Amino acid sequence: MLQKQNPMSPLRIFGLTSLAMLAFAGNSLLCRLALKHTSIDPASFTTIRLVSGAVMLFLIVKLRRRPAVGRGNWLSGFALFVYAAGFSFAYVSLTAATGALLLFGAVQVTMISHGFWAGERLRSLQLLGLLLAFGGMVGLLLPGLAAPPLLGSILMLGAGVAWGFYSLRGKGAGDPTGVTAGNFMRAAPMALVLSLVLLSQPEVRASLDAAGFGYALASGALTSGIGYAIWYTALPALKATQAATVQLSVPVITALGGIVFLGESLTLRLILASIAILGGIALVRCGSHRFLARNR
């Protein structure tokens, strides 16, 4: 087995991983900030995000001067588009923290459920974790004064399922940055078509301003394009358990960012749901990797 050359130092791994998690949380904050405080519409935000992300990833791939083993495909591009569109339209009504928690929970439950469907056996502790995560999502969405808007919640859950499907399709597809660049290039025209279709509807008003355009551009080029490239650089140096566990920080970072930058508040319902969802997923993921380590 060939050893990797020039392994990254622990400090660099930590720095890259931290930047990637901040970027992923930044996507939620930028989208919510744009849709709450500017006049940009969610379809325009999606289009600008995907187009700018495609351009940035294309430039990164070209600058690396590496042959792309995988270049993406239309089905993955469509899943990426569904995720990005659902994400944007959901944040019209959801807070940053609630949206990030629902998205993360739906992504993880989708991937865990696929593993179960494919024949992966869940131990009792993992099963408890999965039930706990499901219970947390149900508890968050139950009717009440603190419940998030139903339509926005459904859209974000759909976005999470689409991203989970996209992630599953990306496993073993080749150079992840090159594949992601190809998928962004395929998803961008889909978003443009969505914007044009909505513009043709007399009751729908598309709008755009400089601030909204800037937030969408930052979401696409920085927190999506560069963020994914940074994550895929750090990922090979992380153990599977570390990669799964560190992603639990994204909803937490988003919630803190929502408080600081958007003036959002944390409800007791959201705190309890976060503990249940993130704790349940941690049980499933950590239990799975320990099981695999013992049976190698």
N, C-alpha and C positions, 0 to 999 in steps of 0.2 A: 504493500500500500504506500503510495507516494505521500510524503509529508508536505504540508503547505509551506511555502516560502514566505519570509517576512511576516510572521504572525503579528497581529495587532496587540499592542500593550493593553493591560486591563484598564488603564486610564482612558485610552482612546476608545475602547469598546464602550465604556460607561458614558463617555461624552457623546458618541454617535447615537447610542440607544436613547439617551436623555433627549437629544435634539429631535429624534424621530417621534418620541412620545409627545413632546411639546408641539410638533408639527401636526400630528393627528388630532390633538385637542384643539389646536388652532383652527382647523377646518370648521369645527362646530362653532367656535367663537366668531370667526369671520363671517360665516353664513348668517348666524343669528343677528350679529351686529348690522350687517348689510340690510337684511329684510326688516329689521325693527327700526333702524334709524335713518335709512335712506329710502329713496323712492324706487329702487330697482325691483323688478318682478322676479319670481323664482325661476322662470324659464330662461330669462336673460342671464341670471346668475349662473345657472347650470351650463349654458352655452359658453360663456366667457371662461368659466372654470375649466371645462374640458378642453377647449381650444388652447388656452394658455398652458395647461398641463401637458398637452400633446406637443406643443412647440418646445417647452422646456425639456421634456424627456427626450425628444428627438435630438436636441443639442447635446444633452449629456451623453447619449449613446454615441454620437458622432465624435465628441471630444475624447471619449475613452479609446476610440479606434479599435474596438474589439468586434469580431464577427458575432452578430446576434444569432444564437442557436435557435431561439424561438422568436417569432415576430407577431404573436397574437393571432386571433381569429375573430370572426364576426359574432359567434355566439357569446364569447367572453366579452367582446365589445358591447354587445347588447346588455349583458348583465351589469357591466360597468355603467352604462347609460341609465338603466333602471335604478341602480343605487344612487347615482348622482342626482337624478331628477326627484326621486322620492325624498332624498335627504333635503334638497332645497325647498320643496313644497311643504315638507313637514315643519321646517323651521319658521314658517310663517306664523305658526301658533305655539310651538313648543319652546320652552326655555332651553338654554344650551345644555344644562345639566341633565334634564329629563330626556332630551333628544339623544345625547351621547350614551346614556345608560340603556335606553331602549335599543339603540343601534348595536351597541356592543353585546347586549344580551341576545339579540336576535341572531347576530353573526355567530356567536359561540354555540348557541343552541342548535343552529342549523348544521354546523360542522360536527358537533357531537352526535346529533341525530343521524347524520350520514354515516358516521363510523359505526353506530349501533346497527343501522340498516345493513351495512356491509359485513356484519358478522362480528364486530368487536364486542366482547362481553364486558358488561359493567359489573364491578363488584358492588357489594352492599353500600360501601361508603360513597362510591361514585354515583350510584343510583339515588342515594340520599341527597347528594349535591345537585343532581339534575332536577329532582323534585323541588329542592329549595330554590333553585334559580327560577323554575317555572312559577312557583308560588309567589316569588318576589315580583315577577312581571305581572301576574294576575292581580296581586294586591295593589300594585301601582296604578293599574287601569280600572279598578273597581269604582263605580260611581260614588261621588262625594265632592265636597267643596274643594278638596285639594287634588282631585283627579285631573290629569292633563287632558286637553281636548281630544276627543275620540278620533276624529279624522286625521289630525296630525300624528297621533300615536300609530294608527294603522299604516299611514304612509311611511313612517320611520321604521316600523317593524318590517314592512315590505322591502325597504332599502337595505335593512340588515340581512334579510334572507337572500337578496340579490348579491350582496357583497360576500356572504358566506359561500354561495354557489360559485361566484367569481374566484374566490380563494381556492376552493376545491379543484376547480378546473386548471388553476395555475400551478398546481403541484407537479413537479417533474417536467414542466413545459420548456425548460431551457433557461437561458439567462433571464432572470426575473425583471431586470430593468428594461431590457430590450423588448420582452414580451409586453410589459406594462405600457411602454411607449407605443407599440403597435395597437394595443387595445384602446388606448386613449385616442389615437388617430381614427379608429373606427367608430368610437362613441361620439366624437365631436360632431360629425354631420348629423347624427341622430338627434342630438340636442338642438341643432340648428333647425331641423325639420319641425321639431316640437314647437320652437319659438314661432316659426312661420305659420303653423297651423293655428296656434293660439291668437296670433295677430289677425288671422282671417275671421275670427269670431267677434261680432260687433259688441258683445257684452264684456269682452276681455280687453283690458288696457295694459299694453306693455309699456314699461317706463324704464328710463335709465338716467342716472346722473353720475357726475364725476366720482363722488365718494363711493357709490355702489359699484361702479366699474372698477375702482381701485381695490376694493375689498375682494371682489370676484377674481380679479387678476392675481392678487396675492394668494388667494386660496388655491388657484390653479397652478401657478408657476412656483410658488414657494412651499406652502404647506402640503400640496399634493405632489407636484413634480419633484422638487428637491427633497421633500420629506420622504417619499417612497424610495428614492435613490439612496438616501442616507440609511434608511431601514434595511434595505437589501444589502448594503455594504456591511452593516453590523451583524445581520442575521446569521451568516455562516459561523461567526465566532461565538454564538450563544448556544447553549444547550437547549434542547426542546422545552424542558421545564422552565428555564429562564425566560425564553421567548414568550411562552404562554403566560407566565406570571407577570412579567413586566407590563404587558398590555392591560392588566387590571388597573394600572395607574391612569389610563387615559380618561375614563369618566370622572375620576377624582380631580385630575388636573383641570378638566373642563368645568367642573362645578366650582372650583376655586376661581378660575378665570371669569366665570359668569358673575360671581359675587364682586370681584374686583373691578372688572371692566364694564359689566352690563347692569350692575346694581340688582342682580337677582338674589333671591333669598332661598334658603333650604328649608323645606317643610319636613315635618316628622315622617310623613309618609314616604318622601323621597329618600330620606336617610335610612329608614328601615328596609325599603326596597333595595337600596344600594348594597346594604350589608347582605341581604338574602341572595341577590343576583350574583354579585362579585364573589361572595364567599362560596356559594354553590358551584360556580364555575371553577374556582380555585380547587375545590375538592375533586371535581371530575378530572381536571387537567393534571393535577399533581398525582392523583391516584393512578391515572393511566400511564404516566411516564415511569412511576415506580414499578408498576406491574411489568412494563416492557423491560426495564433494566434488570429485574430479577430473572427474566426468562430469556435473556440473550445467550 
